[in-house]
Amino acid sequence: MKQLTMKELSFIEDEIRAEEILGKTINWCASQCDDQMLKNELEQIAEQHQLNVAALSQYFNQSKMIQ
């Protein structure tokens, strides 16, 4: 189990939020796109951001705060 400071945990939470927002925004852009190639590319990028959210969340959940 990883031991992190409160500042490090806050940073990870911020990164998770940023990745969620990016993924959702890019996915929305893809849904508005008429060009199928560009739409597919945007969907792949959005999926990568969602995978980043999963990885960061797992790291966060496996960590504990140190004083």
All heavy atoms as TSV, in Angstrom:
chain	resi	resn	atom	element	x	y	z
A	1	MET	N	N	0.855	-1.181	0.000
A	1	MET	CA	C	0.000	0.000	0.000
A	1	MET	C	C	0.896	1.239	0.000
A	1	MET	O	O	1.858	1.325	0.730
A	1	MET	CB	C	-0.914	-0.017	1.225
A	1	MET	CG	C	-1.848	1.157	1.263
A	1	MET	SD	S	-3.021	1.112	2.628
A	1	MET	CE	C	-4.050	-0.222	2.118
A	2	LYS	N	N	0.565	2.179	-0.827
A	2	LYS	CA	C	1.332	3.417	-0.927
A	2	LYS	C	C	0.869	4.406	0.133
A	2	LYS	O	O	-0.309	4.504	0.412
A	2	LYS	CB	C	1.139	4.016	-2.318
A	2	LYS	CG	C	1.613	3.113	-3.428
A	2	LYS	CD	C	0.912	3.486	-4.729
A	2	LYS	CE	C	1.062	2.445	-5.779
A	2	LYS	NZ	N	0.318	1.225	-5.578
A	3	GLN	N	N	1.803	5.113	0.710
A	3	GLN	CA	C	1.465	6.140	1.686
A	3	GLN	C	C	1.732	7.506	1.059
A	3	GLN	O	O	2.833	7.776	0.613
A	3	GLN	CB	C	2.286	5.963	2.962
A	3	GLN	CG	C	1.961	4.688	3.696
A	3	GLN	CD	C	2.673	4.611	5.030
A	3	GLN	OE1	O	3.509	5.439	5.358
A	3	GLN	NE2	N	2.324	3.611	5.805
A	4	LEU	N	N	0.689	8.320	1.039
A	4	LEU	CA	C	0.784	9.633	0.413
A	4	LEU	C	C	0.361	10.717	1.391
A	4	LEU	O	O	-0.439	10.472	2.291
A	4	LEU	CB	C	-0.115	9.694	-0.827
A	4	LEU	CG	C	0.155	8.653	-1.915
A	4	LEU	CD1	C	-0.922	8.725	-2.975
A	4	LEU	CD2	C	1.521	8.860	-2.528
A	5	THR	N	N	0.877	11.912	1.169
A	5	THR	CA	C	0.467	13.053	1.988
A	5	THR	C	C	-0.891	13.549	1.507
A	5	THR	O	O	-1.353	13.197	0.414
A	5	THR	CB	C	1.482	14.203	1.887
A	5	THR	OG1	O	1.487	14.688	0.545
A	5	THR	CG2	C	2.876	13.761	2.288
A	6	MET	N	N	-1.511	14.382	2.307
A	6	MET	CA	C	-2.805	14.963	1.943
A	6	MET	C	C	-2.668	15.769	0.647
A	6	MET	O	O	-3.560	15.722	-0.210
A	6	MET	CB	C	-3.309	15.851	3.077
A	6	MET	CG	C	-4.671	16.403	2.814
A	6	MET	SD	S	-5.872	15.081	2.674
A	6	MET	CE	C	-6.948	15.500	3.977
A	7	LYS	N	N	-1.554	16.469	0.493
A	7	LYS	CA	C	-1.325	17.259	-0.712
A	7	LYS	C	C	-1.250	16.352	-1.946
A	7	LYS	O	O	-1.825	16.665	-2.991
A	7	LYS	CB	C	-0.035	18.059	-0.575
A	7	LYS	CG	C	0.241	19.005	-1.712
A	7	LYS	CD	C	1.468	19.850	-1.451
A	7	LYS	CE	C	1.695	20.832	-2.566
A	7	LYS	NZ	N	2.860	21.687	-2.317
A	8	GLU	N	N	-0.578	15.223	-1.832
A	8	GLU	CA	C	-0.477	14.285	-2.943
A	8	GLU	C	C	-1.832	13.671	-3.277
A	8	GLU	O	O	-2.188	13.531	-4.453
A	8	GLU	CB	C	0.536	13.185	-2.613
A	8	GLU	CG	C	1.969	13.693	-2.568
A	8	GLU	CD	C	2.928	12.690	-1.959
A	8	GLU	OE1	O	2.536	11.954	-1.024
A	8	GLU	OE2	O	4.083	12.654	-2.422
A	9	LEU	N	N	-2.602	13.326	-2.257
A	9	LEU	CA	C	-3.940	12.779	-2.491
A	9	LEU	C	C	-4.843	13.801	-3.168
A	9	LEU	O	O	-5.614	13.462	-4.065
A	9	LEU	CB	C	-4.551	12.297	-1.177
A	9	LEU	CG	C	-3.921	11.048	-0.563
A	9	LEU	CD1	C	-4.490	10.800	0.833
A	9	LEU	CD2	C	-4.122	9.831	-1.448
A	10	SER	N	N	-4.738	15.049	-2.753
A	10	SER	CA	C	-5.535	16.118	-3.377
A	10	SER	C	C	-5.154	16.288	-4.842
A	10	SER	O	O	-6.019	16.492	-5.701
A	10	SER	CB	C	-5.333	17.438	-2.636
A	10	SER	OG	O	-5.870	17.360	-1.354
A	11	PHE	N	N	-3.851	16.193	-5.110
A	11	PHE	CA	C	-3.382	16.309	-6.489
A	11	PHE	C	C	-3.966	15.184	-7.347
A	11	PHE	O	O	-4.431	15.415	-8.467
A	11	PHE	CB	C	-1.852	16.272	-6.532
A	11	PHE	CG	C	-1.289	16.302	-7.910
A	11	PHE	CD1	C	-1.260	17.478	-8.646
A	11	PHE	CD2	C	-0.799	15.147	-8.503
A	11	PHE	CE1	C	-0.747	17.502	-9.938
A	11	PHE	CE2	C	-0.293	15.164	-9.793
A	11	PHE	CZ	C	-0.264	16.340	-10.510
A	12	ILE	N	N	-3.978	13.965	-6.823
A	12	ILE	CA	C	-4.533	12.830	-7.565
A	12	ILE	C	C	-6.025	13.035	-7.808
A	12	ILE	O	O	-6.519	12.776	-8.910
A	12	ILE	CB	C	-4.263	11.503	-6.824
A	12	ILE	CG1	C	-2.759	11.212	-6.793
A	12	ILE	CG2	C	-4.996	10.347	-7.501
A	12	ILE	CD1	C	-2.363	10.087	-5.867
A	13	GLU	N	N	-6.752	13.513	-6.802
A	13	GLU	CA	C	-8.177	13.800	-6.987
A	13	GLU	C	C	-8.388	14.823	-8.094
A	13	GLU	O	O	-9.302	14.685	-8.916
A	13	GLU	CB	C	-8.794	14.321	-5.689
A	13	GLU	CG	C	-9.050	13.266	-4.655
A	13	GLU	CD	C	-9.690	13.842	-3.404
A	13	GLU	OE1	O	-9.287	14.943	-2.969
A	13	GLU	OE2	O	-10.586	13.184	-2.872
A	14	ASP	N	N	-7.557	15.859	-8.113
A	14	ASP	CA	C	-7.655	16.883	-9.160
A	14	ASP	C	C	-7.382	16.289	-10.540
A	14	ASP	O	O	-8.046	16.634	-11.519
A	14	ASP	CB	C	-6.684	18.030	-8.887
A	14	ASP	CG	C	-7.070	18.873	-7.693
A	14	ASP	OD1	O	-8.224	18.761	-7.217
A	14	ASP	OD2	O	-6.207	19.639	-7.199
A	15	GLU	N	N	-6.390	15.417	-10.621
A	15	GLU	CA	C	-6.070	14.768	-11.889
A	15	GLU	C	C	-7.230	13.893	-12.370
A	15	GLU	O	O	-7.541	13.872	-13.557
A	15	GLU	CB	C	-4.802	13.912	-11.753
A	15	GLU	CG	C	-3.526	14.712	-11.705
A	15	GLU	CD	C	-3.269	15.471	-12.996
A	15	GLU	OE1	O	-3.346	14.868	-14.081
A	15	GLU	OE2	O	-2.998	16.676	-12.909
A	16	ILE	N	N	-7.866	13.191	-11.437
A	16	ILE	CA	C	-9.019	12.354	-11.790
A	16	ILE	C	C	-10.138	13.217	-12.349
A	16	ILE	O	O	-10.724	12.910	-13.393
A	16	ILE	CB	C	-9.500	11.528	-10.575
A	16	ILE	CG1	C	-8.457	10.467	-10.214
A	16	ILE	CG2	C	-10.858	10.883	-10.849
A	16	ILE	CD1	C	-8.711	9.767	-8.889
A	17	ARG	N	N	-10.433	14.327	-11.675
A	17	ARG	CA	C	-11.490	15.232	-12.156
A	17	ARG	C	C	-11.157	15.783	-13.538
A	17	ARG	O	O	-12.022	15.862	-14.418
A	17	ARG	CB	C	-11.690	16.387	-11.176
A	17	ARG	CG	C	-12.571	16.041	-10.016
A	17	ARG	CD	C	-12.961	17.288	-9.237
A	17	ARG	NE	N	-12.954	17.016	-7.820
A	17	ARG	CZ	C	-11.926	17.169	-6.995
A	17	ARG	NH1	N	-10.797	17.644	-7.428
A	17	ARG	NH2	N	-12.023	16.867	-5.725
A	18	ALA	N	N	-9.902	16.173	-13.732
A	18	ALA	CA	C	-9.487	16.733	-15.026
A	18	ALA	C	C	-9.639	15.692	-16.137
A	18	ALA	O	O	-10.137	16.009	-17.229
A	18	ALA	CB	C	-8.047	17.224	-14.947
A	19	GLU	N	N	-9.221	14.468	-15.872
A	19	GLU	CA	C	-9.344	13.402	-16.871
A	19	GLU	C	C	-10.812	13.114	-17.185
A	19	GLU	O	O	-11.173	12.883	-18.345
A	19	GLU	CB	C	-8.654	12.126	-16.387
A	19	GLU	CG	C	-7.145	12.199	-16.377
A	19	GLU	CD	C	-6.513	12.228	-17.757
A	19	GLU	OE1	O	-7.140	11.785	-18.742
A	19	GLU	OE2	O	-5.380	12.716	-17.857
A	20	GLU	N	N	-11.670	13.131	-16.157
A	20	GLU	CA	C	-13.107	12.914	-16.388
A	20	GLU	C	C	-13.687	14.000	-17.275
A	20	GLU	O	O	-14.435	13.711	-18.218
A	20	GLU	CB	C	-13.863	12.889	-15.063
A	20	GLU	CG	C	-13.641	11.644	-14.246
A	20	GLU	CD	C	-14.297	11.706	-12.874
A	20	GLU	OE1	O	-14.535	12.824	-12.361
A	20	GLU	OE2	O	-14.566	10.631	-12.319
A	21	ILE	N	N	-13.341	15.241	-16.984
A	21	ILE	CA	C	-13.856	16.367	-17.769
A	21	ILE	C	C	-13.360	16.289	-19.206
A	21	ILE	O	O	-14.137	16.471	-20.153
A	21	ILE	CB	C	-13.473	17.714	-17.115
A	21	ILE	CG1	C	-14.239	17.880	-15.802
A	21	ILE	CG2	C	-13.733	18.879	-18.059
A	21	ILE	CD1	C	-13.728	19.009	-14.934
A	22	LEU	N	N	-12.070	16.001	-19.381
A	22	LEU	CA	C	-11.524	15.886	-20.734
A	22	LEU	C	C	-12.208	14.765	-21.514
A	22	LEU	O	O	-12.591	14.950	-22.669
A	22	LEU	CB	C	-10.012	15.608	-20.681
A	22	LEU	CG	C	-9.122	16.817	-20.483
A	22	LEU	CD1	C	-7.696	16.381	-20.189
A	22	LEU	CD2	C	-9.163	17.702	-21.703
A	23	GLY	N	N	-12.345	13.614	-20.880
A	23	GLY	CA	C	-12.985	12.483	-21.554
A	23	GLY	C	C	-14.407	12.805	-21.980
A	23	GLY	O	O	-14.810	12.526	-23.117
A	24	LYS	N	N	-15.173	13.405	-21.083
A	24	LYS	CA	C	-16.566	13.748	-21.401
A	24	LYS	C	C	-16.650	14.820	-22.487
A	24	LYS	O	O	-17.502	14.750	-23.374
A	24	LYS	CB	C	-17.287	14.218	-20.141
A	24	LYS	CG	C	-17.568	13.088	-19.175
A	24	LYS	CD	C	-18.215	13.600	-17.901
A	24	LYS	CE	C	-18.435	12.457	-16.924
A	24	LYS	NZ	N	-19.033	12.898	-15.676
A	25	THR	N	N	-15.772	15.800	-22.422
A	25	THR	CA	C	-15.777	16.882	-23.410
A	25	THR	C	C	-15.410	16.355	-24.793
A	25	THR	O	O	-16.077	16.678	-25.794
A	25	THR	CB	C	-14.805	18.001	-22.998
A	25	THR	OG1	O	-15.183	18.491	-21.715
A	25	THR	CG2	C	-14.804	19.132	-24.008
A	26	ILE	N	N	-14.378	15.535	-24.852
A	26	ILE	CA	C	-13.950	14.988	-26.141
A	26	ILE	C	C	-15.027	14.052	-26.689
A	26	ILE	O	O	-15.300	14.043	-27.898
A	26	ILE	CB	C	-12.588	14.289	-26.013
A	26	ILE	CG1	C	-11.506	15.334	-25.690
A	26	ILE	CG2	C	-12.227	13.542	-27.287
A	26	ILE	CD1	C	-10.168	14.750	-25.289
A	27	ASN	N	N	-15.656	13.297	-25.824
A	27	ASN	CA	C	-16.744	12.414	-26.253
A	27	ASN	C	C	-17.912	13.233	-26.802
A	27	ASN	O	O	-18.526	12.856	-27.811
A	27	ASN	CB	C	-17.199	11.549	-25.076
A	27	ASN	CG	C	-17.571	10.167	-25.496
A	27	ASN	OD1	O	-17.328	9.760	-26.617
A	27	ASN	ND2	N	-18.179	9.434	-24.586
A	28	TRP	N	N	-18.224	14.353	-26.157
A	28	TRP	CA	C	-19.286	15.226	-26.657
A	28	TRP	C	C	-18.912	15.771	-28.037
A	28	TRP	O	O	-19.753	15.799	-28.945
A	28	TRP	CB	C	-19.532	16.376	-25.683
A	28	TRP	CG	C	-20.569	17.333	-26.187
A	28	TRP	CD1	C	-21.918	17.214	-26.081
A	28	TRP	CD2	C	-20.323	18.540	-26.928
A	28	TRP	NE1	N	-22.539	18.274	-26.696
A	28	TRP	CE2	C	-21.576	19.110	-27.229
A	28	TRP	CE3	C	-19.179	19.193	-27.351
A	28	TRP	CZ2	C	-21.707	20.285	-27.938
A	28	TRP	CZ3	C	-19.311	20.374	-28.061
A	28	TRP	CH2	C	-20.568	20.906	-28.345
A	29	CYS	N	N	-17.653	16.190	-28.182
A	29	CYS	CA	C	-17.198	16.686	-29.488
A	29	CYS	C	C	-17.349	15.613	-30.558
A	29	CYS	O	O	-17.777	15.901	-31.682
A	29	CYS	CB	C	-15.742	17.132	-29.418
A	29	CYS	SG	S	-15.472	18.630	-28.449
A	30	ALA	N	N	-17.016	14.380	-30.205
A	30	ALA	CA	C	-17.154	13.278	-31.157
A	30	ALA	C	C	-18.611	13.089	-31.563
A	30	ALA	O	O	-18.902	12.825	-32.737
A	30	ALA	CB	C	-16.596	11.987	-30.554
A	31	SER	N	N	-19.513	13.236	-30.613
A	31	SER	CA	C	-20.936	13.051	-30.920
A	31	SER	C	C	-21.467	14.140	-31.858
A	31	SER	O	O	-22.456	13.932	-32.547
A	31	SER	CB	C	-21.765	13.016	-29.634
A	31	SER	OG	O	-21.866	14.300	-29.060
A	32	GLN	N	N	-20.800	15.293	-31.893
A	32	GLN	CA	C	-21.214	16.395	-32.747
A	32	GLN	C	C	-20.552	16.364	-34.122
A	32	GLN	O	O	-20.882	17.158	-34.992
A	32	GLN	CB	C	-20.884	17.741	-32.075
A	32	GLN	CG	C	-21.480	17.923	-30.700
A	32	GLN	CD	C	-22.992	17.886	-30.722
A	32	GLN	OE1	O	-23.621	18.595	-31.498
A	32	GLN	NE2	N	-23.571	17.053	-29.876
A	33	CYS	N	N	-19.606	15.446	-34.304
A	33	CYS	CA	C	-18.769	15.421	-35.497
A	33	CYS	C	C	-19.443	14.663	-36.642
A	33	CYS	O	O	-19.967	13.568	-36.451
A	33	CYS	CB	C	-17.432	14.777	-35.136
A	33	CYS	SG	S	-16.191	14.994	-36.393
A	34	ASP	N	N	-19.395	15.236	-37.854
A	34	ASP	CA	C	-19.956	14.586	-39.039
A	34	ASP	C	C	-18.924	13.706	-39.758
A	34	ASP	O	O	-19.287	12.760	-40.433
A	34	ASP	CB	C	-20.486	15.635	-40.021
A	34	ASP	CG	C	-21.695	16.373	-39.468
A	34	ASP	OD1	O	-22.451	15.768	-38.679
A	34	ASP	OD2	O	-21.872	17.555	-39.822
A	35	ASP	N	N	-17.655	14.038	-39.611
A	35	ASP	CA	C	-16.567	13.290	-40.241
A	35	ASP	C	C	-16.321	12.002	-39.451
A	35	ASP	O	O	-15.907	12.043	-38.294
A	35	ASP	CB	C	-15.310	14.158	-40.275
A	35	ASP	CG	C	-14.136	13.487	-40.953
A	35	ASP	OD1	O	-14.110	12.245	-41.054
A	35	ASP	OD2	O	-13.221	14.221	-41.374
A	36	GLN	N	N	-16.575	10.854	-40.069
A	36	GLN	CA	C	-16.492	9.573	-39.358
A	36	GLN	C	C	-15.075	9.269	-38.879
A	36	GLN	O	O	-14.891	8.746	-37.772
A	36	GLN	CB	C	-17.008	8.436	-40.250
A	36	GLN	CG	C	-17.226	7.138	-39.509
A	36	GLN	CD	C	-18.262	7.266	-38.383
A	36	GLN	OE1	O	-19.299	7.890	-38.549
A	36	GLN	NE2	N	-17.971	6.673	-37.251
A	37	MET	N	N	-14.067	9.594	-39.678
A	37	MET	CA	C	-12.675	9.337	-39.256
A	37	MET	C	C	-12.317	10.163	-38.030
A	37	MET	O	O	-11.720	9.655	-37.074
A	37	MET	CB	C	-11.688	9.636	-40.393
A	37	MET	CG	C	-11.572	8.513	-41.399
A	37	MET	SD	S	-10.332	8.855	-42.670
A	37	MET	CE	C	-8.853	9.013	-41.709
A	38	LEU	N	N	-12.683	11.434	-38.058
A	38	LEU	CA	C	-12.403	12.309	-36.928
A	38	LEU	C	C	-13.199	11.872	-35.708
A	38	LEU	O	O	-12.674	11.850	-34.582
A	38	LEU	CB	C	-12.730	13.759	-37.290
A	38	LEU	CG	C	-12.475	14.806	-36.208
A	38	LEU	CD1	C	-11.016	14.777	-35.759
A	38	LEU	CD2	C	-12.853	16.183	-36.720
A	39	LYS	N	N	-14.431	11.473	-35.925
A	39	LYS	CA	C	-15.284	10.997	-34.833
A	39	LYS	C	C	-14.649	9.786	-34.153
A	39	LYS	O	O	-14.573	9.716	-32.922
A	39	LYS	CB	C	-16.674	10.649	-35.362
A	39	LYS	CG	C	-17.631	10.173	-34.310
A	39	LYS	CD	C	-19.007	9.933	-34.900
A	39	LYS	CE	C	-19.988	9.604	-33.799
A	39	LYS	NZ	N	-21.362	9.688	-34.252
A	40	ASN	N	N	-14.180	8.824	-34.945
A	40	ASN	CA	C	-13.531	7.630	-34.392
A	40	ASN	C	C	-12.276	7.991	-33.608
A	40	ASN	O	O	-12.017	7.432	-32.536
A	40	ASN	CB	C	-13.191	6.637	-35.502
A	40	ASN	CG	C	-14.419	6.003	-36.106
A	40	ASN	OD1	O	-15.493	6.001	-35.508
A	40	ASN	ND2	N	-14.289	5.476	-37.310
A	41	GLU	N	N	-11.496	8.892	-34.146
A	41	GLU	CA	C	-10.265	9.322	-33.468
A	41	GLU	C	C	-10.585	9.991	-32.126
A	41	GLU	O	O	-9.947	9.702	-31.100
A	41	GLU	CB	C	-9.485	10.291	-34.365
A	41	GLU	CG	C	-8.131	10.672	-33.843
A	41	GLU	CD	C	-7.133	9.527	-33.868
A	41	GLU	OE1	O	-7.257	8.631	-34.713
A	41	GLU	OE2	O	-6.214	9.547	-33.022
A	42	LEU	N	N	-11.573	10.862	-32.123
A	42	LEU	CA	C	-11.970	11.525	-30.883
A	42	LEU	C	C	-12.502	10.525	-29.862
A	42	LEU	O	O	-12.205	10.633	-28.667
A	42	LEU	CB	C	-13.025	12.600	-31.172
A	42	LEU	CG	C	-12.528	13.851	-31.889
A	42	LEU	CD1	C	-13.704	14.724	-32.310
A	42	LEU	CD2	C	-11.552	14.631	-31.025
A	43	GLU	N	N	-13.255	9.545	-30.326
A	43	GLU	CA	C	-13.773	8.519	-29.415
A	43	GLU	C	C	-12.638	7.718	-28.788
A	43	GLU	O	O	-12.683	7.374	-27.611
A	43	GLU	CB	C	-14.747	7.601	-30.142
A	43	GLU	CG	C	-16.080	8.265	-30.425
A	43	GLU	CD	C	-17.007	7.433	-31.291
A	43	GLU	OE1	O	-16.537	6.440	-31.911
A	43	GLU	OE2	O	-18.197	7.775	-31.358
A	44	GLN	N	N	-11.599	7.427	-29.566
A	44	GLN	CA	C	-10.442	6.701	-29.038
A	44	GLN	C	C	-9.699	7.542	-27.998
A	44	GLN	O	O	-9.259	7.022	-26.968
A	44	GLN	CB	C	-9.499	6.298	-30.163
A	44	GLN	CG	C	-10.034	5.198	-31.041
A	44	GLN	CD	C	-9.119	4.883	-32.214
A	44	GLN	OE1	O	-8.077	5.504	-32.390
A	44	GLN	NE2	N	-9.524	3.916	-33.026
A	45	ILE	N	N	-9.563	8.825	-28.263
A	45	ILE	CA	C	-8.906	9.721	-27.309
A	45	ILE	C	C	-9.718	9.795	-26.019
A	45	ILE	O	O	-9.163	9.722	-24.917
A	45	ILE	CB	C	-8.704	11.122	-27.927
A	45	ILE	CG1	C	-7.702	11.053	-29.080
A	45	ILE	CG2	C	-8.233	12.119	-26.870
A	45	ILE	CD1	C	-7.636	12.311	-29.924
A	46	ALA	N	N	-11.033	9.922	-26.148
A	46	ALA	CA	C	-11.903	9.975	-24.973
A	46	ALA	C	C	-11.806	8.678	-24.174
A	46	ALA	O	O	-11.756	8.705	-22.936
A	46	ALA	CB	C	-13.353	10.223	-25.404
A	47	GLU	N	N	-11.739	7.560	-24.864
A	47	GLU	CA	C	-11.610	6.272	-24.182
A	47	GLU	C	C	-10.300	6.200	-23.398
A	47	GLU	O	O	-10.262	5.690	-22.279
A	47	GLU	CB	C	-11.678	5.131	-25.196
A	47	GLU	CG	C	-11.617	3.763	-24.553
A	47	GLU	CD	C	-11.736	2.638	-25.572
A	47	GLU	OE1	O	-12.073	2.891	-26.736
A	47	GLU	OE2	O	-11.489	1.487	-25.158
A	48	GLN	N	N	-9.224	6.737	-23.982
A	48	GLN	CA	C	-7.935	6.742	-23.282
A	48	GLN	C	C	-8.019	7.572	-21.992
A	48	GLN	O	O	-7.455	7.192	-20.966
A	48	GLN	CB	C	-6.833	7.289	-24.195
A	48	GLN	CG	C	-5.455	7.174	-23.605
A	48	GLN	CD	C	-5.078	5.737	-23.279
A	48	GLN	OE1	O	-5.235	4.840	-24.096
A	48	GLN	NE2	N	-4.587	5.508	-22.080
A	49	HIS	N	N	-8.742	8.676	-22.037
A	49	HIS	CA	C	-8.915	9.491	-20.834
A	49	HIS	C	C	-9.718	8.730	-19.771
A	49	HIS	O	O	-9.424	8.826	-18.581
A	49	HIS	CB	C	-9.583	10.827	-21.164
A	49	HIS	CG	C	-8.638	11.809	-21.780
A	49	HIS	ND1	N	-7.680	12.473	-21.065
A	49	HIS	CD2	C	-8.496	12.211	-23.060
A	49	HIS	CE1	C	-6.983	13.247	-21.873
A	49	HIS	NE2	N	-7.458	13.105	-23.090
A	50	GLN	N	N	-10.708	7.961	-20.200
A	50	GLN	CA	C	-11.474	7.163	-19.250
A	50	GLN	C	C	-10.616	6.054	-18.641
A	50	GLN	O	O	-10.760	5.734	-17.451
A	50	GLN	CB	C	-12.725	6.563	-19.925
A	50	GLN	CG	C	-13.751	7.605	-20.300
A	50	GLN	CD	C	-14.196	8.449	-19.108
A	50	GLN	OE1	O	-14.432	7.938	-18.029
A	50	GLN	NE2	N	-14.290	9.754	-19.307
A	51	LEU	N	N	-9.707	5.487	-19.422
A	51	LEU	CA	C	-8.778	4.490	-18.882
A	51	LEU	C	C	-7.824	5.137	-17.878
A	51	LEU	O	O	-7.463	4.514	-16.866
A	51	LEU	CB	C	-8.000	3.819	-20.016
A	51	LEU	CG	C	-8.820	2.935	-20.949
A	51	LEU	CD1	C	-7.965	2.464	-22.130
A	51	LEU	CD2	C	-9.416	1.758	-20.208
A	52	ASN	N	N	-7.436	6.381	-18.139
A	52	ASN	CA	C	-6.602	7.116	-17.191
A	52	ASN	C	C	-7.347	7.337	-15.881
A	52	ASN	O	O	-6.752	7.237	-14.802
A	52	ASN	CB	C	-6.162	8.463	-17.773
A	52	ASN	CG	C	-5.153	8.322	-18.877
A	52	ASN	OD1	O	-4.558	7.270	-19.076
A	52	ASN	ND2	N	-4.958	9.393	-19.628
A	53	VAL	N	N	-8.643	7.642	-15.964
A	53	VAL	CA	C	-9.464	7.818	-14.765
A	53	VAL	C	C	-9.458	6.524	-13.948
A	53	VAL	O	O	-9.265	6.542	-12.729
A	53	VAL	CB	C	-10.915	8.218	-15.124
A	53	VAL	CG1	C	-11.830	8.107	-13.920
A	53	VAL	CG2	C	-10.951	9.628	-15.693
A	54	ALA	N	N	-9.648	5.401	-14.631
A	54	ALA	CA	C	-9.671	4.108	-13.936
A	54	ALA	C	C	-8.337	3.830	-13.251
A	54	ALA	O	O	-8.301	3.393	-12.093
A	54	ALA	CB	C	-10.018	2.996	-14.918
A	55	ALA	N	N	-7.240	4.088	-13.954
A	55	ALA	CA	C	-5.915	3.829	-13.388
A	55	ALA	C	C	-5.634	4.740	-12.194
A	55	ALA	O	O	-5.125	4.290	-11.155
A	55	ALA	CB	C	-4.844	4.005	-14.459
A	56	LEU	N	N	-5.944	6.012	-12.337
A	56	LEU	CA	C	-5.722	6.956	-11.236
A	56	LEU	C	C	-6.608	6.635	-10.042
A	56	LEU	O	O	-6.172	6.716	-8.893
A	56	LEU	CB	C	-5.985	8.390	-11.705
A	56	LEU	CG	C	-4.921	9.012	-12.602
A	56	LEU	CD1	C	-5.455	10.287	-13.249
A	56	LEU	CD2	C	-3.656	9.304	-11.821
A	57	SER	N	N	-7.844	6.255	-10.310
A	57	SER	CA	C	-8.761	5.906	-9.226
A	57	SER	C	C	-8.270	4.680	-8.470
A	57	SER	O	O	-8.327	4.628	-7.237
A	57	SER	CB	C	-10.161	5.637	-9.775
A	57	SER	OG	O	-10.702	6.807	-10.322
A	58	GLN	N	N	-7.776	3.707	-9.203
A	58	GLN	CA	C	-7.247	2.501	-8.562
A	58	GLN	C	C	-6.040	2.852	-7.694
A	58	GLN	O	O	-5.927	2.382	-6.565
A	58	GLN	CB	C	-6.863	1.474	-9.621
A	58	GLN	CG	C	-6.407	0.158	-9.045
A	58	GLN	CD	C	-6.124	-0.869	-10.120
A	58	GLN	OE1	O	-5.873	-0.530	-11.270
A	58	GLN	NE2	N	-6.137	-2.122	-9.747
A	59	TYR	N	N	-5.148	3.680	-8.211
A	59	TYR	CA	C	-3.980	4.120	-7.451
A	59	TYR	C	C	-4.419	4.866	-6.190
A	59	TYR	O	O	-3.908	4.631	-5.101
A	59	TYR	CB	C	-3.102	5.010	-8.334
A	59	TYR	CG	C	-1.839	5.489	-7.666
A	59	TYR	CD1	C	-0.723	4.667	-7.599
A	59	TYR	CD2	C	-1.756	6.764	-7.119
A	59	TYR	CE1	C	0.445	5.101	-6.992
A	59	TYR	CE2	C	-0.595	7.205	-6.514
A	59	TYR	CZ	C	0.499	6.375	-6.456
A	59	TYR	OH	O	1.652	6.809	-5.850
A	60	PHE	N	N	-5.386	5.760	-6.349
A	60	PHE	CA	C	-5.901	6.544	-5.220
A	60	PHE	C	C	-6.504	5.627	-4.159
A	60	PHE	O	O	-6.250	5.794	-2.968
A	60	PHE	CB	C	-6.943	7.543	-5.733
A	60	PHE	CG	C	-7.516	8.420	-4.666
A	60	PHE	CD1	C	-6.863	9.556	-4.240
A	60	PHE	CD2	C	-8.739	8.111	-4.064
A	60	PHE	CE1	C	-7.397	10.373	-3.254
A	60	PHE	CE2	C	-9.277	8.912	-3.085
A	60	PHE	CZ	C	-8.607	10.048	-2.675
A	61	ASN	N	N	-7.297	4.661	-4.585
A	61	ASN	CA	C	-7.973	3.762	-3.641
A	61	ASN	C	C	-7.007	2.824	-2.915
A	61	ASN	O	O	-7.309	2.360	-1.821
A	61	ASN	CB	C	-9.051	2.954	-4.358
A	61	ASN	CG	C	-10.218	3.817	-4.778
A	61	ASN	OD1	O	-10.520	4.834	-4.153
A	61	ASN	ND2	N	-10.887	3.436	-5.833
A	62	GLN	N	N	-5.866	2.555	-3.522
A	62	GLN	CA	C	-4.882	1.686	-2.900
A	62	GLN	C	C	-3.921	2.440	-1.978
A	62	GLN	O	O	-3.088	1.827	-1.329
A	62	GLN	CB	C	-4.069	0.938	-3.962
A	62	GLN	CG	C	-4.879	-0.074	-4.716
A	62	GLN	CD	C	-4.105	-0.719	-5.848
A	62	GLN	OE1	O	-2.993	-0.327	-6.162
A	62	GLN	NE2	N	-4.702	-1.716	-6.470
A	63	SER	N	N	-4.040	3.740	-1.952
A	63	SER	CA	C	-3.140	4.572	-1.150
A	63	SER	C	C	-3.784	4.906	0.191
A	63	SER	O	O	-4.993	4.836	0.359
A	63	SER	CB	C	-2.838	5.870	-1.892
A	63	SER	OG	O	-2.253	5.598	-3.136
A	64	LYS	N	N	-2.941	5.288	1.126
A	64	LYS	CA	C	-3.466	5.793	2.395
A	64	LYS	C	C	-2.681	7.041	2.776
A	64	LYS	O	O	-1.542	7.230	2.347
A	64	LYS	CB	C	-3.399	4.741	3.496
A	64	LYS	CG	C	-2.014	4.365	3.932
A	64	LYS	CD	C	-2.091	3.369	5.087
A	64	LYS	CE	C	-0.684	3.100	5.609
A	64	LYS	NZ	N	-0.699	2.223	6.756
A	65	MET	N	N	-3.311	7.879	3.553
A	65	MET	CA	C	-2.698	9.144	3.920
A	65	MET	C	C	-1.715	8.942	5.081
A	65	MET	O	O	-1.966	8.170	5.991
A	65	MET	CB	C	-3.766	10.153	4.339
A	65	MET	CG	C	-3.207	11.543	4.547
A	65	MET	SD	S	-4.472	12.716	5.053
A	65	MET	CE	C	-4.677	12.279	6.752
A	66	ILE	N	N	-0.592	9.662	4.990
A	66	ILE	CA	C	0.342	9.710	6.114
A	66	ILE	C	C	0.294	11.101	6.704
A	66	ILE	O	O	-0.050	12.075	6.033
A	66	ILE	CB	C	1.776	9.357	5.682
A	66	ILE	CG1	C	2.297	10.291	4.579
A	66	ILE	CG2	C	1.873	7.919	5.245
A	66	ILE	CD1	C	3.749	10.100	4.232
A	67	GLN	N	N	0.585	11.188	7.945
A	67	GLN	CA	C	0.558	12.496	8.627
A	67	GLN	C	C	1.855	13.233	8.419
A	67	GLN	O	O	2.892	12.732	8.344
A	67	GLN	CB	C	0.327	12.299	10.110
A	67	GLN	CG	C	-0.992	11.652	10.416
A	67	GLN	CD	C	-2.196	12.533	10.073
A	67	GLN	OE1	O	-2.130	13.760	10.180
A	67	GLN	NE2	N	-3.266	11.928	9.633
